[in-house]
Amino acid sequence: MKRPDEHVIILFGATGDLAKRKLIPGLFHLARAGLLPDRYRIVGSARSALSDEAFRKHAHDAIATFGLAEPSGQAWQSFEASLSFGAADPTDPEPLLAAVRAAEKSLGGRPRRLFHLAPPPAAFGPTIDMHRHLGLRGCRVRGRVADEAGKGRSRYPRRRPSTCENSGRDDRI
Ligand SMILES: NC(=O)c1ccc[n+]([C@@H]2O[C@H](COP(=O)([O-])OP(=O)(O)OC[C@H]3O[C@@H](n4cnc5c(N)ncnc54)[C@H](OP(=O)(O)O)[C@@H]3O)[C@@H](O)[C@H]2O)c1
């Protein structure tokens, strides 16, 4: 199976129950199975600030408790190294922006961005609105939004603002 392109995965609600039980262990499982890109970064986000180290410990504990495999060895070291954290709320997305930029810079090139929404449903709209601070509002080319119910897709109609570069892909928000 062809591996996905290089990605920065931005996980909103990264400190919540769903992320702890399912999303973080699931991402580790995908990494172990060779189903994540060869090179990727995962940037956790929530309103409350967390250091990268604290987020890595949070991920370790989540995987140890809810994962299918122990977070140890080379697989864990590689996964752990991919993790960072950037707090964000609608009035101050700057820490997240800095974390995303650092993750992209560490990969080099032009990695794609995948936004996974796992905050409460009422926060989906404001969270997506924050994307304009990342230069991605409404972008259907380099950014994608995922949530477990697909609710993020209907909130924003398809359009192509001037901030997006067109690679001909059809990844809609
Ligand atoms: N838990 C499950 O097993 C489960 C299963 C299926 C679906 N879901 C869905 O998953 C979503 C999250 O559920 P959860 O149980 O993980 O909730 P949770 O434990 O309350 O966690 C919510 C997460 O979102 C952040 N958050 C809360 N309010 C926010 C806001 N206004 N803006 C941005 N971030 C905010 C929280 O951190 P901060 O407070 O620091 O921002 C935290 O990281 C919900 O939509 C829920 O319906 C959950």
Ligand as a Chemical Component Dictionary entry (heavy atoms), coordinates in Angstrom:
data_LIG
# 
_chem_comp.id                   LIG 
_chem_comp.type                 NON-POLYMER 
_chem_comp.pdbx_formal_charge   0 
_chem_comp.three_letter_code    LIG 
# 
loop_
_chem_comp_atom.comp_id 
_chem_comp_atom.atom_id 
_chem_comp_atom.alt_atom_id 
_chem_comp_atom.type_symbol 
_chem_comp_atom.charge 
_chem_comp_atom.model_Cartn_x 
_chem_comp_atom.model_Cartn_y 
_chem_comp_atom.model_Cartn_z 
_chem_comp_atom.pdbx_ordinal 
LIG N1  N1  N 0  -15.088 10.473 24.677 1  
LIG C1  C1  C 0  -15.550 9.590  23.788 2  
LIG O1  O1  O 0  -15.399 8.372  23.939 3  
LIG C2  C2  C 0  -16.227 10.083 22.534 4  
LIG C3  C3  C 0  -16.744 9.135  21.644 5  
LIG C4  C4  C 0  -17.316 9.575  20.449 6  
LIG C5  C5  C 0  -17.365 10.919 20.179 7  
LIG N2  N2  N 1  -16.870 11.822 21.064 8  
LIG C6  C6  C 0  -16.900 13.245 20.681 9  
LIG O2  O2  O 0  -15.569 13.740 20.767 10 
LIG C7  C7  C 0  -15.602 15.107 21.124 11 
LIG C8  C8  C 0  -14.737 15.308 22.371 12 
LIG O3  O3  O 0  -15.267 14.525 23.434 13 
LIG P1  P1  P 0  -14.400 14.219 24.714 14 
LIG O4  O4  O 0  -15.151 13.195 25.478 15 
LIG O5  O5  O -1 -12.993 13.934 24.339 16 
LIG O6  O6  O 0  -14.487 15.624 25.494 17 
LIG P2  P2  P 0  -13.537 16.162 26.646 18 
LIG O7  O7  O 0  -12.938 15.057 27.418 19 
LIG O8  O8  O 0  -14.328 17.203 27.374 20 
LIG O9  O9  O 0  -12.326 16.876 25.859 21 
LIG C9  C9  C 0  -12.539 17.994 25.059 22 
LIG C10 C10 C 0  -11.230 18.447 24.461 23 
LIG O10 O10 O 0  -11.485 19.614 23.693 24 
LIG C11 C11 C 0  -10.892 20.753 24.329 25 
LIG N3  N3  N 0  -11.930 21.795 24.350 26 
LIG C12 C12 C 0  -12.974 21.917 25.190 27 
LIG N4  N4  N 0  -13.695 22.995 24.897 28 
LIG C13 C13 C 0  -13.102 23.572 23.833 29 
LIG C14 C14 C 0  -13.374 24.740 23.070 30 
LIG N5  N5  N 0  -14.437 25.529 23.346 31 
LIG N6  N6  N 0  -12.550 25.053 22.053 32 
LIG C15 C15 C 0  -11.497 24.257 21.770 33 
LIG N7  N7  N 0  -11.179 23.153 22.458 34 
LIG C16 C16 C 0  -11.976 22.815 23.481 35 
LIG C17 C17 C 0  -10.481 20.330 25.723 36 
LIG O11 O11 O 0  -9.324  20.995 26.197 37 
LIG P3  P3  P 0  -9.445  22.507 26.755 38 
LIG O12 O12 O 0  -10.597 22.535 27.703 39 
LIG O13 O13 O 0  -8.107  22.763 27.400 40 
LIG O14 O14 O 0  -9.635  23.368 25.560 41 
LIG C18 C18 C 0  -10.161 18.860 25.486 42 
LIG O15 O15 O 0  -8.877  18.707 24.899 43 
LIG C19 C19 C 0  -17.055 15.463 21.343 44 
LIG O16 O16 O 0  -17.531 16.034 20.151 45 
LIG C20 C20 C 0  -17.707 14.132 21.604 46 
LIG O17 O17 O 0  -19.050 14.133 21.227 47 
LIG C21 C21 C 0  -16.291 11.434 22.226 48 
# 
loop_
_chem_comp_bond.comp_id 
_chem_comp_bond.atom_id_1 
_chem_comp_bond.atom_id_2 
_chem_comp_bond.value_order 
_chem_comp_bond.pdbx_ordinal 
LIG N1  C1  SING 1  
LIG C1  O1  DOUB 2  
LIG C1  C2  SING 3  
LIG C2  C3  SING 4  
LIG C2  C21 DOUB 5  
LIG C3  C4  DOUB 6  
LIG C4  C5  SING 7  
LIG C5  N2  DOUB 8  
LIG N2  C6  SING 9  
LIG N2  C21 SING 10 
LIG C6  O2  SING 11 
LIG C6  C20 SING 12 
LIG O2  C7  SING 13 
LIG C7  C8  SING 14 
LIG C7  C19 SING 15 
LIG C8  O3  SING 16 
LIG O3  P1  SING 17 
LIG P1  O4  DOUB 18 
LIG P1  O5  SING 19 
LIG P1  O6  SING 20 
LIG O6  P2  SING 21 
LIG P2  O7  DOUB 22 
LIG P2  O8  SING 23 
LIG P2  O9  SING 24 
LIG O9  C9  SING 25 
LIG C9  C10 SING 26 
LIG C10 O10 SING 27 
LIG C10 C18 SING 28 
LIG O10 C11 SING 29 
LIG C11 N3  SING 30 
LIG C11 C17 SING 31 
LIG N3  C12 SING 32 
LIG N3  C16 SING 33 
LIG C12 N4  DOUB 34 
LIG N4  C13 SING 35 
LIG C13 C14 SING 36 
LIG C13 C16 DOUB 37 
LIG C14 N5  SING 38 
LIG C14 N6  DOUB 39 
LIG N6  C15 SING 40 
LIG C15 N7  DOUB 41 
LIG N7  C16 SING 42 
LIG C17 O11 SING 43 
LIG C17 C18 SING 44 
LIG O11 P3  SING 45 
LIG P3  O12 DOUB 46 
LIG P3  O13 SING 47 
LIG P3  O14 SING 48 
LIG C18 O15 SING 49 
LIG C19 O16 SING 50 
LIG C19 C20 SING 51 
LIG C20 O17 SING 52 
# 
